[in-house]
Amino acid sequence: MDFINKQLLFYGVDQAYVHYLSVTIMITSILLLCVIANFITKKIVIRLITHIVNNNKYKWDNILLERKVFHRLSHIVPAIIIYYFASTFPAYQQAIEKFSIAYIIIIMLVVVNSLLNAIQDIYQSFEVSKARPIKGYIQVAKIIIFILGSILVIANLLGESPIILLSGFGALSAVLMLVFKDSILGLVAGVQLSTNDMVRVGDWIEMPKYGANGDVIDISLNTVKIQNFDKTITTIPSYALISDSFINWRGMQASGGRRIKRSLYIDATSINFCTQNEIEKFKTIHYISDYIESREQEINEYNWKNNFDRSNSVNGRALTNIGVFRAYIHHYLYNHSDIRNDMTLLVRQLEPSESGVPLEIYAFTNTVEWGRYESIQSDIFDHLFAVAPEFGIRLFQKPTGNDLKSIALPITINEDNVEKE
C-alpha cells in the first residue's frame, strides 16, 4: 500500500485522492490475483490431475474426479490469497481474516462431503457392499462433521474458542436427541442390520404392514427403499426392520429352489376302495405300475397271513383310490425334470374340512425365477386336475349358479305339469 501511495504521489496525483485511489488499486489487484490463481488452478492443475487420473489403471481416482473433489478444493486458493493480504487493510484486517477462515472452513466441509460421497461410490463398486452397506455410517459422519464445522465457523466469527461453544453443547443434547431421533434410531438399526446380516441391497423382502413386497434398492441411515414388483417404491424406516417382523427371501434365492405348497381338495364322497378292474387299470400307468404290484403283493400276503375274509371289503387291508392317486402324484413329481429331488418332496393328506379332503403338495422347483416358477407350478396342477378322474377322484368345488340352475329346472317343469293337470 505504501508503495502504491508513493507511486501515485510521484505521478502528481492530488494528496486528497491518493488514499482512495490506492485502496481501489489494491482491491482490484487482489481480485485480479485471485482470478488468475483460480484460473491457473482449474485450467492447469486440475487438467493435469485429470490427465493423470484418466491414464492410470486405478478406478477409485476416477470417482474422486467425478465427485469433483479436486475442483471444489481449488476454491480455497482465492480465500488464502485474501487472507494473506488482509493486513493491507488494518482497519478491516480482523473482519477479513475471520470471513476468509469461515469461507475456507465451509469449502473444506464441501470437499469432505464430496470425499465421503466418493468413498461410498468406491465401496459400492465392491461386492461386499451388498452384504455390508455403509451408507448409514457415511450419513452419520456427515452429520458429525457438519455440526463440528458449523461450531468452528460460529466460533471464528464470534472470536470465541470452539471449546466454549462445545461446553454449551451439552445443554442442547436433549433438543438434539429429539430432533435427530430418527437418525439415532436409524443408526442403531443400521448397525444391527449390518452386524446380523439381516438385509442387503438386492434382497427380496416382504413386509405386509408397509405394503412392501420387492427388492431392496437402497439402505440409508433413516430409510430402506424397496422396489415392489409393480415398480412402485416403498420407503420403510430402518428401525422398523428391527422392531417389526419381515420376510427375507434371500435364503430361497441362494438355495436355487423355490417352494410349491398348494393343495388339491378332494370330494370325500368320491373316495373308495379300489376294485380289481381298477387295480389292473392302474398297473398300466407308467409311474406307479411297480408300486401297484408291490403294494398288491404286500397287502395280499398280509391278508392271507391274518386270515381275513375279503368277501367284505372292510376286512383286512386294501388299496384306496386316494392312496393310489397320492402315490401317483409323488412319483410324478419325483420324475419331473423341473422338481428338485435333493430337497423336501411330500404329498400329504391334511385334516378334512367343509371344502373336502386337502391333498397338499410340498416340493421345490429347480429355479427361483418368478415367471418360470409359476409356469412350472401351473403345468403340474394342470396335469393333476386332468388326471384325477382317471383314479375315480372328484375335486371339490362349491356349487355355482349353473349347478343350482340345473337342479331348479326339473322342479319348475314338474310344477307346470301339475298346474296343467
C-alpha positions as a Python dict, from the first residue, in 0.01 Angstrom:
ca = {
    (1, 'M'): (0, 0, 0),
    (2, 'D'): (286, 239, 86),
    (3, 'F'): (449, 161, -248),
    (4, 'I'): (127, 243, -436),
    (5, 'N'): (88, 569, -240),
    (6, 'K'): (442, 677, -326),
    (7, 'Q'): (394, 595, -694),
    (8, 'L'): (70, 794, -710),
    (9, 'L'): (233, 1095, -545),
    (10, 'F'): (529, 1060, -780),
    (11, 'Y'): (296, 1084, -1079),
    (12, 'G'): (139, 1402, -936),
    (13, 'V'): (-192, 1267, -805),
    (14, 'D'): (-364, 1501, -563),
    (15, 'Q'): (-299, 1411, -198),
    (16, 'A'): (-673, 1411, -123),
    (17, 'Y'): (-737, 1128, -372),
    (18, 'V'): (-426, 919, -313),
    (19, 'H'): (-574, 708, -30),
    (20, 'Y'): (-899, 620, -207),
    (21, 'L'): (-725, 551, -536),
    (22, 'S'): (-459, 331, -373),
    (23, 'V'): (-728, 128, -193),
    (24, 'T'): (-915, 80, -520),
    (25, 'I'): (-597, -30, -699),
    (26, 'M'): (-510, -268, -416),
    (27, 'I'): (-854, -428, -411),
    (28, 'T'): (-853, -461, -789),
    (29, 'S'): (-505, -616, -780),
    (30, 'I'): (-609, -867, -514),
    (31, 'L'): (-923, -964, -706),
    (32, 'L'): (-721, -996, -1027),
    (33, 'L'): (-466, -1211, -847),
    (34, 'C'): (-749, -1434, -713),
    (35, 'V'): (-893, -1473, -1062),
    (36, 'I'): (-552, -1562, -1207),
    (37, 'A'): (-481, -1809, -926),
    (38, 'N'): (-823, -1971, -968),
    (39, 'F'): (-769, -1987, -1345),
    (40, 'I'): (-427, -2150, -1304),
    (41, 'T'): (-564, -2396, -1050),
    (42, 'K'): (-862, -2505, -1263),
    (43, 'K'): (-721, -2483, -1613),
    (44, 'I'): (-372, -2615, -1546),
    (45, 'V'): (-352, -2804, -1217),
    (46, 'I'): (-697, -2967, -1244),
    (47, 'R'): (-636, -3056, -1608),
    (48, 'L'): (-304, -3212, -1514),
    (49, 'I'): (-470, -3414, -1236),
    (50, 'T'): (-748, -3517, -1476),
    (51, 'H'): (-492, -3634, -1729),
    (52, 'I'): (-308, -3840, -1467),
    (53, 'V'): (-631, -3991, -1335),
    (54, 'N'): (-762, -4088, -1680),
    (55, 'N'): (-435, -4252, -1782),
    (56, 'N'): (-370, -4484, -1491),
    (57, 'K'): (-506, -4832, -1417),
    (58, 'Y'): (-689, -4738, -1098),
    (59, 'K'): (-1063, -4673, -1093),
    (60, 'W'): (-1112, -4516, -750),
    (61, 'D'): (-944, -4188, -851),
    (62, 'N'): (-1192, -4155, -1140),
    (63, 'I'): (-1470, -4150, -883),
    (64, 'L'): (-1289, -3871, -693),
    (65, 'L'): (-1282, -3680, -1020),
    (66, 'E'): (-1650, -3745, -1091),
    (67, 'R'): (-1743, -3622, -745),
    (68, 'K'): (-1542, -3301, -816),
    (69, 'V'): (-1329, -3332, -503),
    (70, 'F'): (-1031, -3158, -671),
    (71, 'H'): (-1248, -2891, -835),
    (72, 'R'): (-1401, -2787, -506),
    (73, 'L'): (-1063, -2793, -334),
    (74, 'S'): (-939, -2531, -582),
    (75, 'H'): (-1179, -2271, -433),
    (76, 'I'): (-956, -2249, -125),
    (77, 'V'): (-677, -2074, -319),
    (78, 'P'): (-855, -1734, -359),
    (79, 'A'): (-952, -1740, 11),
    (80, 'I'): (-588, -1798, 112),
    (81, 'I'): (-478, -1503, -105),
    (82, 'I'): (-740, -1273, 51),
    (83, 'Y'): (-637, -1387, 399),
    (84, 'Y'): (-271, -1319, 320),
    (85, 'F'): (-344, -962, 204),
    (86, 'A'): (-579, -882, 496),
    (87, 'S'): (-300, -692, 671),
    (88, 'T'): (-307, -441, 384),
    (89, 'F'): (-628, -303, 534),
    (90, 'P'): (-554, -266, 907),
    (91, 'A'): (-897, -123, 988),
    (92, 'Y'): (-1072, -429, 840),
    (93, 'Q'): (-797, -687, 888),
    (94, 'Q'): (-972, -883, 1162),
    (95, 'A'): (-1305, -898, 979),
    (96, 'I'): (-1138, -1003, 652),
    (97, 'E'): (-941, -1276, 826),
    (98, 'K'): (-1250, -1408, 1003),
    (99, 'F'): (-1458, -1425, 687),
    (100, 'S'): (-1167, -1580, 493),
    (101, 'I'): (-1124, -1854, 755),
    (102, 'A'): (-1502, -1909, 765),
    (103, 'Y'): (-1504, -1944, 386),
    (104, 'I'): (-1211, -2189, 400),
    (105, 'I'): (-1391, -2400, 663),
    (106, 'I'): (-1710, -2406, 453),
    (107, 'I'): (-1513, -2509, 142),
    (108, 'M'): (-1343, -2783, 344),
    (109, 'L'): (-1685, -2908, 458),
    (110, 'V'): (-1799, -2922, 95),
    (111, 'V'): (-1479, -3104, -3),
    (112, 'V'): (-1519, -3357, 281),
    (113, 'N'): (-1883, -3410, 179),
    (114, 'S'): (-1772, -3487, -179),
    (115, 'L'): (-1493, -3709, -49),
    (116, 'L'): (-1735, -3911, 166),
    (117, 'N'): (-1967, -3950, -134),
    (118, 'A'): (-1670, -4072, -338),
    (119, 'I'): (-1575, -4320, -65),
    (120, 'Q'): (-1931, -4454, -70),
    (121, 'D'): (-1925, -4487, -451),
    (122, 'I'): (-1587, -4665, -436),
    (123, 'Y'): (-1715, -4902, -168),
    (124, 'Q'): (-2030, -4979, -366),
    (125, 'S'): (-1816, -5097, -657),
    (126, 'F'): (-1719, -5399, -445),
    (127, 'E'): (-1948, -5699, -396),
    (128, 'V'): (-1918, -5676, -17),
    (129, 'S'): (-2122, -5352, -25),
    (130, 'K'): (-2443, -5553, -77),
    (131, 'A'): (-2385, -5751, 241),
    (132, 'R'): (-2233, -5465, 444),
    (133, 'P'): (-2373, -5128, 328),
    (134, 'I'): (-2201, -4821, 476),
    (135, 'K'): (-2439, -4551, 356),
    (136, 'G'): (-2582, -4508, 706),
    (137, 'Y'): (-2235, -4466, 856),
    (138, 'I'): (-2143, -4213, 587),
    (139, 'Q'): (-2452, -4011, 669),
    (140, 'V'): (-2370, -4018, 1041),
    (141, 'A'): (-2016, -3900, 964),
    (142, 'K'): (-2159, -3615, 755),
    (143, 'I'): (-2387, -3505, 1038),
    (144, 'I'): (-2099, -3502, 1289),
    (145, 'I'): (-1862, -3321, 1052),
    (146, 'F'): (-2119, -3056, 958),
    (147, 'I'): (-2206, -2996, 1325),
    (148, 'L'): (-1837, -2954, 1417),
    (149, 'G'): (-1779, -2737, 1110),
    (150, 'S'): (-2073, -2513, 1198),
    (151, 'I'): (-1935, -2474, 1552),
    (152, 'L'): (-1594, -2376, 1413),
    (153, 'V'): (-1746, -2118, 1176),
    (154, 'I'): (-1959, -1963, 1451),
    (155, 'A'): (-1669, -1963, 1697),
    (156, 'N'): (-1444, -1799, 1438),
    (157, 'L'): (-1695, -1525, 1355),
    (158, 'L'): (-1764, -1455, 1724),
    (159, 'G'): (-1393, -1462, 1810),
    (160, 'E'): (-1451, -1723, 2080),
    (161, 'S'): (-1287, -2058, 2143),
    (162, 'P'): (-1478, -2356, 2000),
    (163, 'I'): (-1437, -2525, 2338),
    (164, 'I'): (-1665, -2264, 2496),
    (165, 'L'): (-1937, -2341, 2240),
    (166, 'L'): (-1886, -2715, 2287),
    (167, 'S'): (-1930, -2674, 2662),
    (168, 'G'): (-2279, -2540, 2599),
    (169, 'F'): (-2348, -2823, 2357),
    (170, 'G'): (-2445, -3050, 2645),
    (171, 'A'): (-2739, -2826, 2728),
    (172, 'L'): (-2869, -2876, 2375),
    (173, 'S'): (-2825, -3253, 2381),
    (174, 'A'): (-3187, -3316, 2483),
    (175, 'V'): (-3311, -3099, 2196),
    (176, 'L'): (-3072, -3264, 1953),
    (177, 'M'): (-3183, -3608, 2069),
    (178, 'L'): (-3540, -3508, 1986),
    (179, 'V'): (-3451, -3351, 1651),
    (180, 'F'): (-3228, -3639, 1541),
    (181, 'K'): (-3439, -3915, 1696),
    (182, 'D'): (-3498, -4092, 1366),
    (183, 'S'): (-3132, -4062, 1270),
    (184, 'I'): (-3018, -4211, 1601),
    (185, 'L'): (-3271, -4493, 1577),
    (186, 'G'): (-3168, -4546, 1216),
    (187, 'L'): (-2800, -4561, 1313),
    (188, 'V'): (-2865, -4824, 1579),
    (189, 'A'): (-3088, -5019, 1339),
    (190, 'G'): (-2826, -4993, 1064),
    (191, 'V'): (-2558, -5138, 1291),
    (192, 'Q'): (-2786, -5427, 1390),
    (193, 'L'): (-2896, -5494, 1032),
    (194, 'S'): (-2537, -5494, 911),
    (195, 'T'): (-2390, -5692, 1203),
    (196, 'N'): (-2659, -5962, 1190),
    (197, 'D'): (-2668, -5961, 808),
    (198, 'M'): (-3047, -5926, 819),
    (199, 'V'): (-3094, -5745, 489),
    (200, 'R'): (-2879, -5650, 192),
    (201, 'V'): (-2922, -5443, -122),
    (202, 'G'): (-3076, -5677, -380),
    (203, 'D'): (-3265, -5891, -128),
    (204, 'W'): (-3629, -5970, -191),
    (205, 'I'): (-3815, -5884, 127),
    (206, 'E'): (-4183, -5883, 215),
    (207, 'M'): (-4336, -5657, 481),
    (208, 'P'): (-4718, -5655, 452),
    (209, 'K'): (-4759, -5395, 727),
    (210, 'Y'): (-4599, -5135, 499),
    (211, 'G'): (-4729, -5278, 172),
    (212, 'A'): (-4374, -5374, 68),
    (213, 'N'): (-4301, -5678, -147),
    (214, 'G'): (-3998, -5649, -371),
    (215, 'D'): (-3624, -5590, -399),
    (216, 'V'): (-3420, -5369, -165),
    (217, 'I'): (-3260, -5096, -379),
    (218, 'D'): (-3116, -4868, -111),
    (219, 'I'): (-3027, -4879, 259),
    (220, 'S'): (-2961, -4539, 417),
    (221, 'L'): (-2938, -4400, 767),
    (222, 'N'): (-3312, -4338, 809),
    (223, 'T'): (-3484, -4542, 540),
    (224, 'V'): (-3479, -4860, 338),
    (225, 'K'): (-3616, -4830, -17),
    (226, 'I'): (-3793, -5128, -171),
    (227, 'Q'): (-3894, -5151, -535),
    (228, 'N'): (-4214, -5355, -545),
    (229, 'F'): (-4290, -5590, -830),
    (230, 'D'): (-4533, -5338, -977),
    (231, 'K'): (-4234, -5096, -998),
    (232, 'T'): (-4363, -4872, -719),
    (233, 'I'): (-4121, -4765, -445),
    (234, 'T'): (-4197, -4826, -77),
    (235, 'T'): (-3988, -4642, 182),
    (236, 'I'): (-3962, -4803, 527),
    (237, 'P'): (-3788, -4658, 836),
    (238, 'S'): (-3468, -4851, 907),
    (239, 'Y'): (-3565, -4914, 1268),
    (240, 'A'): (-3893, -5072, 1153),
    (241, 'L'): (-3692, -5369, 1024),
    (242, 'I'): (-3572, -5421, 1381),
    (243, 'S'): (-3895, -5355, 1569),
    (244, 'D'): (-4128, -5535, 1323),
    (245, 'S'): (-4103, -5871, 1151),
    (246, 'F'): (-4040, -5912, 780),
    (247, 'I'): (-3974, -6196, 537),
    (248, 'N'): (-3639, -6210, 357),
    (249, 'W'): (-3642, -6446, 58),
    (250, 'R'): (-3262, -6443, 25),
    (251, 'G'): (-3236, -6798, 161),
    (252, 'M'): (-3472, -6923, -109),
    (253, 'Q'): (-3279, -6741, -380),
    (254, 'A'): (-2946, -6871, -251),
    (255, 'S'): (-3073, -7231, -234),
    (256, 'G'): (-3167, -7234, -602),
    (257, 'G'): (-3508, -7387, -533),
    (258, 'R'): (-3846, -7227, -477),
    (259, 'R'): (-4117, -7398, -277),
    (260, 'I'): (-4450, -7520, -411),
    (261, 'K'): (-4704, -7555, -131),
    (262, 'R'): (-5055, -7597, -265),
    (263, 'S'): (-5344, -7836, -204),
    (264, 'L'): (-5591, -8029, -415),
    (265, 'Y'): (-5930, -8053, -242),
    (266, 'I'): (-6079, -8398, -291),
    (267, 'D'): (-6454, -8459, -274),
    (268, 'A'): (-6483, -8706, 18),
    (269, 'T'): (-6776, -8889, -146),
    (270, 'S'): (-6550, -8995, -434),
    (271, 'I'): (-6307, -9185, -207),
    (272, 'N'): (-6349, -9566, -219),
    (273, 'F'): (-6166, -9899, -214),
    (274, 'C'): (-6015, -9999, -546),
    (275, 'T'): (-6184, -10281, -738),
    (276, 'Q'): (-5978, -10547, -914),
    (277, 'N'): (-6058, -10386, -1251),
    (278, 'E'): (-5932, -10052, -1125),
    (279, 'I'): (-5613, -10213, -991),
    (280, 'E'): (-5548, -10374, -1331),
    (281, 'K'): (-5604, -10034, -1493),
    (282, 'F'): (-5362, -9865, -1252),
    (283, 'K'): (-5093, -10121, -1342),
    (284, 'T'): (-5083, -9973, -1691),
    (285, 'I'): (-4990, -9628, -1557),
    (286, 'H'): (-4619, -9583, -1612),
    (287, 'Y'): (-4520, -9401, -1291),
    (288, 'I'): (-4698, -9636, -1048),
    (289, 'S'): (-4705, -9977, -1218),
    (290, 'D'): (-4423, -10114, -999),
    (291, 'Y'): (-4576, -9951, -692),
    (292, 'I'): (-4916, -10113, -752),
    (293, 'E'): (-4765, -10459, -799),
    (294, 'S'): (-4550, -10441, -487),
    (295, 'R'): (-4833, -10297, -275),
    (296, 'E'): (-5082, -10555, -404),
    (297, 'Q'): (-4843, -10837, -316),
    (298, 'E'): (-4776, -10689, 29),
    (299, 'I'): (-5149, -10648, 102),
    (300, 'N'): (-5239, -10999, -20),
    (301, 'E'): (-4966, -11156, 196),
    (302, 'Y'): (-5083, -10957, 499),
    (303, 'N'): (-5450, -11054, 449),
    (304, 'W'): (-5363, -11423, 388),
    (305, 'K'): (-5134, -11433, 693),
    (306, 'N'): (-5407, -11289, 915),
    (307, 'N'): (-5681, -11499, 750),
    (308, 'F'): (-5910, -11204, 669),
    (309, 'D'): (-6235, -11272, 489),
    (310, 'R'): (-6208, -11048, 185),
    (311, 'S'): (-6566, -11111, 74),
    (312, 'N'): (-6632, -10797, 279),
    (313, 'S'): (-6404, -10511, 173),
    (314, 'V'): (-6400, -10377, 531),
    (315, 'N'): (-6190, -10671, 646),
    (316, 'G'): (-5812, -10652, 617),
    (317, 'R'): (-5616, -10409, 407),
    (318, 'A'): (-5699, -10277, 62),
    (319, 'L'): (-5589, -10012, -183),
    (320, 'T'): (-5791, -9689, -198),
    (321, 'N'): (-5819, -9464, -498),
    (322, 'I'): (-5699, -9160, -298),
    (323, 'G'): (-5396, -9357, -174),
    (324, 'V'): (-5308, -9462, -528),
    (325, 'F'): (-5361, -9104, -650),
    (326, 'R'): (-5132, -8976, -373),
    (327, 'A'): (-4865, -9227, -474),
    (328, 'Y'): (-4903, -9125, -839),
    (329, 'I'): (-4852, -8756, -754),
    (330, 'H'): (-4538, -8837, -554),
    (331, 'H'): (-4385, -9047, -835),
    (332, 'Y'): (-4490, -8790, -1096),
    (333, 'L'): (-4316, -8510, -907),
    (334, 'Y'): (-4010, -8724, -833),
    (335, 'N'): (-3964, -8785, -1206),
    (336, 'H'): (-4045, -8427, -1306),
    (337, 'S'): (-3745, -8257, -1468),
    (338, 'D'): (-3821, -7922, -1301),
    (339, 'I'): (-3857, -8055, -944),
    (340, 'R'): (-3554, -8094, -719),
    (341, 'N'): (-3515, -8439, -563),
    (342, 'D'): (-3242, -8326, -323),
    (343, 'M'): (-3490, -8104, -135),
    (344, 'T'): (-3810, -8183, 56),
    (345, 'L'): (-4071, -8363, -154),
    (346, 'L'): (-4400, -8451, 17),
    (347, 'V'): (-4754, -8536, -84),
    (348, 'R'): (-4958, -8541, 234),
    (349, 'Q'): (-5321, -8557, 339),
    (350, 'L'): (-5438, -8275, 568),
    (351, 'E'): (-5734, -8257, 802),
    (352, 'P'): (-6067, -8273, 615),
    (353, 'S'): (-6283, -7962, 616),
    (354, 'E'): (-6609, -7837, 468),
    (355, 'S'): (-6415, -7791, 144),
    (356, 'G'): (-6319, -8157, 115),
    (357, 'V'): (-6004, -8357, 188),
    (358, 'P'): (-5688, -8148, 121),
    (359, 'L'): (-5409, -8332, -57),
    (360, 'E'): (-5110, -8099, -17),
    (361, 'I'): (-4811, -8091, -248),
    (362, 'Y'): (-4487, -7973, -88),
    (363, 'A'): (-4193, -7960, -329),
    (364, 'F'): (-3922, -7731, -467),
    (365, 'T'): (-3864, -7624, -826),
    (366, 'N'): (-3514, -7609, -972),
    (367, 'T'): (-3545, -7237, -1044),
    (368, 'V'): (-3615, -6926, -836),
    (369, 'E'): (-3711, -6708, -1133),
    (370, 'W'): (-4069, -6595, -1073),
    (371, 'G'): (-4213, -6641, -1422),
    (372, 'R'): (-4055, -6983, -1473),
    (373, 'Y'): (-4165, -7093, -1124),
    (374, 'E'): (-4529, -7000, -1190),
    (375, 'S'): (-4519, -7178, -1525),
    (376, 'I'): (-4386, -7500, -1366),
    (377, 'Q'): (-4644, -7487, -1086),
    (378, 'S'): (-4929, -7427, -1330),
    (379, 'D'): (-4819, -7713, -1558),
    (380, 'I'): (-4808, -7954, -1264),
    (381, 'F'): (-5156, -7868, -1141),
    (382, 'D'): (-5299, -7860, -1494),
    (383, 'H'): (-5188, -8220, -1527),
    (384, 'L'): (-5321, -8324, -1185),
    (385, 'F'): (-5661, -8162, -1244),
    (386, 'A'): (-5691, -8350, -1573),
    (387, 'V'): (-5568, -8687, -1442),
    (388, 'A'): (-5772, -8701, -1118),
    (389, 'P'): (-6086, -8852, -1282),
    (390, 'E'): (-5870, -9145, -1405),
    (391, 'F'): (-5845, -9253, -1041),
    (392, 'G'): (-6215, -9204, -973),
    (393, 'I'): (-6134, -8884, -784),
    (394, 'R'): (-6361, -8581, -796),
    (395, 'L'): (-6212, -8247, -698),
    (396, 'F'): (-6426, -8043, -461),
    (397, 'Q'): (-6589, -7730, -592),
    (398, 'K'): (-6860, -7527, -424),
    (399, 'P'): (-7192, -7514, -612),
    (400, 'T'): (-7216, -7238, -870),
    (401, 'G'): (-7513, -7067, -1027),
    (402, 'N'): (-7520, -7322, -1310),
    (403, 'D'): (-7532, -7610, -1059),
    (404, 'L'): (-7830, -7459, -880),
    (405, 'K'): (-7997, -7377, -1209),
    (406, 'S'): (-7968, -7738, -1330),
    (407, 'I'): (-8135, -7856, -1008),
    (408, 'A'): (-8415, -7599, -1019),
    (409, 'L'): (-8506, -7655, -1386),
    (410, 'P'): (-8677, -8003, -1347),
    (411, 'I'): (-8869, -7877, -1043),
    (412, 'T'): (-9010, -7588, -1246),
    (413, 'I'): (-9117, -7823, -1526),
    (414, 'N'): (-9294, -8055, -1283),
    (415, 'E'): (-9478, -7763, -1123),
    (416, 'D'): (-9602, -7650, -1466),
    (417, 'N'): (-9730, -8002, -1539),
    (418, 'V'): (-9918, -8011, -1209),
    (419, 'E'): (-10087, -7679, -1283),
    (420, 'K'): (-10198, -7802, -1628),
    (421, 'E'): (-10345, -8121, -1483),
}
